[in-house]
Amino acid sequence: MDALLIVTTTFPDESSANAAIDGMLAERLAACVQQMAPVRSSYRWQGKRETSVEVLLMIKTTAARYSALEQYIKEHHPYDVPEIVAWPATAALPAYARWVEDETRGALHV
């Protein structure tokens, strides 16, 4: 079984987040994307302290699909340097992990 990853990224608004979610699911880069309530992010950018209200996405995918997911986010993200951080899931319900793998594999043969 392929390793399950949890990937987070932020978008500046719901519209751009929803467009990205639609593409991730359509291209089977993610099995599930959770859109969190707006979060307030504070960071340094180009030498200045910034604060933004953003939409946080928690994306469930596999290690095999991570590179394609990362590329998709970079190509469809309005930020020059989007947050893209992945963590391996150290444990998961086996049936859920299989579902994520099946949903990100490509066209299903039923």
C-alpha positions as CSV (number, residue, x, y, z in Angstrom):
1,M,0.0,0.0,0.0
2,D,1.2,3.5,-0.9
3,A,2.0,5.9,2.0
4,L,-0.8,8.2,2.9
5,L,0.1,11.9,3.1
6,I,-1.7,14.9,4.6
7,V,-0.8,18.1,2.6
8,T,-1.7,21.6,3.7
9,T,-1.9,24.7,1.7
10,T,-3.6,28.1,2.0
11,F,-5.4,30.2,-0.5
12,P,-6.3,33.9,-0.3
13,D,-10.1,33.3,-0.7
14,E,-12.8,30.7,-1.1
15,S,-13.1,31.2,-4.8
16,S,-9.5,30.3,-5.6
17,A,-9.6,27.5,-3.0
18,N,-12.7,26.0,-4.5
19,A,-11.3,26.2,-8.1
20,A,-8.1,24.4,-6.8
21,I,-10.2,21.7,-5.0
22,D,-12.3,21.0,-8.1
23,G,-9.1,20.5,-10.1
24,M,-7.4,18.3,-7.5
25,L,-10.4,16.0,-7.3
26,A,-11.0,16.0,-11.1
27,E,-7.3,15.0,-11.8
28,R,-7.4,12.5,-8.9
29,L,-4.5,14.2,-7.1
30,A,-6.5,14.1,-3.9
31,A,-9.1,11.7,-2.5
32,C,-10.5,14.3,0.0
33,V,-9.9,18.0,0.6
34,Q,-11.1,19.7,3.7
35,Q,-11.6,23.4,3.6
36,M,-11.1,25.0,7.0
37,A,-12.7,28.2,8.2
38,P,-10.6,31.2,7.4
39,V,-7.4,31.4,9.4
40,R,-5.2,34.4,10.1
41,S,-1.6,33.9,9.0
42,S,1.2,36.0,10.1
43,Y,4.6,35.8,8.3
44,R,7.5,37.8,6.9
45,W,7.4,38.5,3.2
46,Q,10.0,40.5,1.3
47,G,11.4,41.9,4.6
48,K,8.0,43.0,6.0
49,R,5.7,41.5,8.6
50,E,2.4,40.6,7.0
51,T,-0.9,39.3,8.2
52,S,-3.5,37.7,5.9
53,V,-6.9,36.0,6.3
54,E,-6.6,32.8,4.3
55,V,-8.5,29.6,3.5
56,L,-6.6,26.5,4.8
57,L,-6.9,23.2,2.9
58,M,-6.1,19.8,4.3
59,I,-5.5,17.4,1.4
60,K,-5.4,13.6,1.6
61,T,-3.3,12.0,-1.1
62,T,-0.5,9.4,-1.5
63,A,3.2,9.6,-1.7
64,A,2.9,8.5,-5.4
65,R,0.7,11.5,-6.2
66,Y,2.5,14.1,-4.2
67,S,4.8,15.5,-6.9
68,A,1.9,15.9,-9.3
69,L,-0.2,17.5,-6.6
70,E,2.6,19.9,-5.7
71,Q,3.0,20.9,-9.4
72,Y,-0.8,21.4,-9.7
73,I,-0.9,23.7,-6.7
74,K,2.1,25.7,-7.9
75,E,0.6,26.1,-11.4
76,H,-2.9,27.1,-10.1
77,H,-2.0,29.2,-7.0
78,P,-2.1,33.0,-7.0
79,Y,0.9,33.3,-4.6
80,D,4.5,33.4,-5.9
81,V,5.5,31.0,-3.1
82,P,2.5,29.0,-1.8
83,E,2.6,27.1,1.4
84,I,2.8,23.4,0.4
85,V,3.6,21.2,3.4
86,A,3.2,17.4,3.5
87,W,3.2,15.0,6.5
88,P,3.1,11.2,6.4
89,A,0.2,9.7,8.2
90,T,1.8,7.5,10.8
91,A,-1.5,5.6,11.3
92,A,-4.8,5.4,9.5
93,L,-7.8,3.1,9.4
94,P,-6.7,0.6,6.7
95,A,-10.0,0.9,4.8
96,Y,-9.6,4.7,4.7
97,A,-6.0,4.4,3.5
98,R,-7.1,2.0,0.7
99,W,-9.9,4.4,-0.3
100,V,-7.4,7.3,-0.6
101,E,-5.1,5.1,-2.7
102,D,-8.0,3.9,-4.9
103,E,-9.3,7.4,-5.4
104,T,-5.9,8.8,-6.4
105,R,-4.9,6.0,-8.6
106,G,-6.7,7.1,-11.7
107,A,-9.7,5.8,-13.5
108,L,-11.3,3.0,-11.5
109,H,-12.3,-0.2,-13.1
110,V,-15.6,-1.3,-11.7
